[in-house]
């Protein structure tokens, strides 16, 4: 099989090898394919759950039940701080 890579992908592969985490392009591409497969499996296994959450979110938006960008950022920062505190225990 012959594969032609775009220059930006070749650069990403070279950068991954430079970190020392991978020996060669085949190893980088193999890991990327494993991760893609894992993501696809997760999405397939959680398809109904994801669809339900999307539908719930659309309903909330239609009812005006959503955060502004600023409120969302503040909420995420609050959740992150709580998570970090929990990790330190």
C-alpha positions as CSV (number, residue, x, y, z in Angstrom):
1,X,0.0,0.0,0.0
2,X,1.3,3.4,-0.9
3,X,0.3,6.4,1.2
4,X,0.9,10.0,0.4
5,X,1.0,12.3,3.4
6,X,0.3,16.0,3.4
7,X,3.3,18.1,4.5
8,X,1.6,19.1,7.7
9,X,1.1,15.4,8.6
10,X,4.7,14.7,7.8
11,X,5.7,17.5,10.2
12,X,3.6,16.1,13.0
13,X,5.1,12.6,12.5
14,X,8.6,14.1,12.6
15,X,7.8,16.0,15.7
16,X,6.5,12.9,17.4
17,X,9.6,11.0,16.6
18,X,11.8,13.9,17.8
19,X,10.2,13.6,21.3
20,X,11.8,10.2,21.6
21,X,8.4,8.5,22.2
22,X,8.4,6.8,18.8
23,X,11.1,5.1,16.8
24,X,9.8,5.6,13.3
25,X,6.8,6.9,11.2
26,X,5.2,3.4,11.3
27,X,5.1,3.5,15.0
28,X,3.5,7.0,15.1
29,X,0.9,6.1,12.5
30,X,0.2,2.8,14.3
31,X,-0.4,4.6,17.6
32,X,-2.6,7.2,15.8
33,X,-4.7,4.4,14.2
34,X,-5.1,2.7,17.6
35,X,-6.3,5.9,19.2
36,X,-8.7,6.5,16.3
37,X,-10.1,3.0,16.6
38,X,-10.5,3.4,20.4
39,X,-12.4,6.7,19.9
40,X,-14.6,5.1,17.3
41,X,-15.4,2.2,19.6
42,X,-16.2,4.6,22.5
43,X,-18.5,6.7,20.3
44,X,-20.2,3.6,19.0
45,X,-20.7,2.2,22.6
46,X,-22.0,5.5,23.9
47,X,-24.0,6.6,20.8
48,X,-27.4,6.6,22.6
49,X,-26.0,8.5,25.6
50,X,-24.4,11.2,23.4
51,X,-27.5,11.6,21.3
52,X,-29.6,12.0,24.5
53,X,-27.3,14.7,25.9
54,X,-27.4,16.5,22.6
55,X,-31.2,16.5,22.5
56,X,-31.3,17.6,26.1
57,X,-28.9,20.5,25.3
58,X,-31.1,21.6,22.3
59,X,-34.1,21.6,24.5
60,X,-32.3,23.7,27.1
61,X,-31.2,26.2,24.5
62,X,-34.8,26.4,23.1
63,X,-36.0,27.2,26.6
64,X,-33.3,29.8,27.2
65,X,-31.6,27.6,29.8
66,X,-27.9,28.1,28.9
67,X,-24.8,30.0,30.2
68,X,-23.3,32.9,28.5
69,X,-19.7,32.5,27.4
70,X,-18.5,34.3,30.5
71,X,-20.8,32.2,32.8
72,X,-19.6,29.0,31.1
73,X,-15.9,29.9,31.6
74,X,-16.5,30.8,35.3
75,X,-18.4,27.5,35.8
76,X,-15.6,25.5,34.1
77,X,-13.0,27.3,36.3
78,X,-15.0,26.5,39.4
79,X,-15.3,22.8,38.4
80,X,-11.6,22.6,37.6
81,X,-10.6,24.1,40.9
82,X,-12.9,21.6,42.7
83,X,-11.4,18.7,40.7
84,X,-7.9,19.8,41.5
85,X,-8.7,20.0,45.2
86,X,-10.1,16.5,45.0
87,X,-7.0,15.2,43.3
88,X,-4.7,16.6,46.1
89,X,-6.5,14.6,48.8
